[in-house]
Amino acid sequence: MNAKKNGRPLYVPTDKERAQCKALAGMGVPHTDIAIVLQISAPTLRRHFRSELDGGAIEANAKVAQSLFKQATDAQKPS
């Protein structure tokens, strides 16, 4: 049984919070600021949102790289 008897209740992230975290991480918002937006501590953020923090930044970088590549290789508008 995982129920705690004393102290704070266990934190369970929502799908909305996960999406928000991933979007903010993808925009380069610092982890401490994301924690403030989600109203949790930075350690709680890192513990429960590691995948979103890592994945958001990676996906954003990939989109920027894809956009730059498309611009650089566009035959209609050479850069």
N, C-alpha and C positions, 0 to 999 in steps of 0.2 A: 504494500500500500504506500503511495507516494504523498499522502496528505501530511502537511506540517501541522503540529499542534500549537506551537508557539511562534511568535514573531510575525513577520509580514506574510501575506498570502503569496503563493507561487505566482510568478509573472508568466502569462501566456500571451504571446503576440497574436494580433489579429492579421487577417489577410490584408486589410487596408493599411495597417502599420508597416507590414512587410513591403508592400508596393511603394509606400511613401518613402521608406528608408532607401530602397533601391533607386528610386528616382533622384532623391537628394544626393546619394553617394555618386550617382552618375553625373551630377552637375558639379561635383567637386566640393560639396559642402563638408566641412570638417566633422569628424565623428562627434566631437563634443557638442557641436551645434545641432546635429541630428538628434542626439540624446535629449537636448533641451526641447526641441520641437515635439518629440514623442513623450516628453515628461517622464523620462527614466534616467538612471545614472549611466555614465559612459561604460562602466564595466558590464552592466546589464545589457546595454546595446551590443557590445562586442560578443557577449555570451550567447545572445538569442538571435542576432542578426548577422552573424559572420558571413554567411553565404550572400546575403543582400548587399553588404558593404563591399565585398570583393567583386561580386558579379556586376553590380551597378557601374562601378568604375571601368571594368573591363568592357562591358557592352557599350558604354559611352565612347570610350577610346576607339573601339571597332567601328562605330558609326561615323565618327569624325574621320578616321582613316579611309573608310569606304567613300565618303563624300569627297575628300581630297583626291583620291585616286580617280574617281569619276570625272572631276573637274580637269585633272591633269591629262586624262586620256580622251577627252571629248573632242572628236574630229571637227565638230561644228564651231567650237569655241576653244581653240588651243590656248593653253596657259604657258 
